[in-house]
């Protein structure tokens, strides 16, 4: 558990099948991605909320999240809340201290303090050419946030410059700038290397800050499974 964390928590069965357990104190509240609750003590009450109004809720939906968030509050006495992300993988905690924001991959949000705001940031052509979502989730404010990935999560302390395949980015501090580019630059040789070698667009980060990567990419798995999916006959 983080020393800064305002909510007691533990993460079990990571990095393959992480389970996030939040220990809510009496009258303590947490916001959770809809559908992530697996189990909870009976003292905990749940409400579905369109947090931030219709406008922010719709933009979160474009970022891969649900229109509604679930609000869990421990009533009368403390209780435990068990959360399970949508895909098998890891869960990490990050404490926002107000000095910077956290950018999270689409559908990576799991839970946060009520004092944390989740908005959607349009990536423009960066997202379009990367083959990823056109939106990133932006977490601001002060408090805890938990995010998940497909596969294990690796933390990298970036100093000056770092290059990552676009399909492996989980989250990063907004003190980092980034540009999407072709591996090796825009030349016939780099295009041939990208196509034949299975590599293509990468994200080049610059500046100082933390970056989180996932050990697996979901899209190659989906491409591998696609030929085996049931097809309805004529």
Order of alpha helices (4+ residues) and beta strands (2+ residues): beta-beta-beta-beta-beta-alpha-beta-beta-beta-beta-beta-beta-alpha-beta-beta-beta-beta-alpha-beta-alpha
